[in-house]
Amino acid sequence: MATIEHNLVRATVIPEIVRILCHYYNISEDVALKRFYESATGANFADDETGLYGQSALHVAGLFIKEQDGDIDLSRL
């Protein structure tokens, strides 16, 4: 049952993560979603063992940006 709940949480958070990434990188939703799913952050988000599914969209997007760029440019948020 927990896995189903985690999947529901992820399903509601992913669109917000994608929106943040679209804005930050000025890319389409398709590109943002693909980049996220192909990243280590995306893999960790999908793994119930990490607990990352319980974090906010902004936190997860921030982890992705740090993974990709090494730092966050706050002027782009």
C-alpha positions in Angstrom: 0.0 0.0 0.0 2.8 2.4 0.8 4.2 2.1 -2.8 0.8 3.1 -4.2 0.7 6.2 -1.9 4.3 7.1 -2.9 3.4 6.8 -6.5 0.4 9.1 -6.0 2.7 11.6 -4.2 5.2 11.5 -7.0 2.5 11.9 -9.6 1.3 15.1 -8.0 4.8 16.5 -7.4 6.4 15.8 -10.8 4.4 18.4 -12.7 5.5 21.1 -10.3 9.2 19.9 -10.6 8.8 20.1 -14.4 7.3 23.6 -14.2 10.2 24.8 -12.1 12.8 23.3 -14.5 11.0 24.7 -17.5 11.2 28.2 -16.0 14.7 27.8 -14.8 16.2 26.4 -18.0 13.7 28.0 -20.4 12.9 24.6 -21.9 9.8 22.7 -22.9 7.9 20.4 -20.6 9.0 17.4 -22.7 12.6 18.3 -22.4 12.4 19.0 -18.7 10.7 15.8 -18.0 13.1 13.8 -20.1 16.1 15.4 -18.4 14.7 14.9 -15.0 13.9 11.2 -15.6 17.4 10.6 -17.0 19.1 12.2 -14.0 20.4 10.7 -10.8 17.9 13.0 -8.9 15.1 11.5 -11.0 16.3 8.0 -10.2 16.5 8.8 -6.5 13.0 10.4 -6.6 11.6 7.2 -8.0 13.3 5.0 -5.4 11.1 4.6 -2.3 14.1 3.8 -0.2 15.5 7.3 -0.5 12.4 9.0 0.9 12.9 11.8 -1.7 9.3 11.3 -2.8 8.3 13.1 0.4 10.2 16.3 -0.3 8.8 19.4 -1.9 9.0 20.0 -5.6 11.2 23.0 -5.0 13.7 20.9 -3.0 13.8 18.1 -5.6 14.2 20.7 -8.4 17.0 22.3 -6.4 18.8 18.9 -6.1 18.4 18.4 -9.9 19.8 21.9 -10.6 22.8 21.3 -8.3 23.4 17.9 -9.9 23.3 19.5 -13.4 25.0 22.8 -12.8 26.8 22.5 -9.5 25.1 25.5 -8.0 21.7 27.3 -8.2 21.5 30.7 -9.9 18.8 32.3 -7.8 18.2 35.0 -10.4 16.7 32.3 -12.6 14.1 31.1 -10.1 
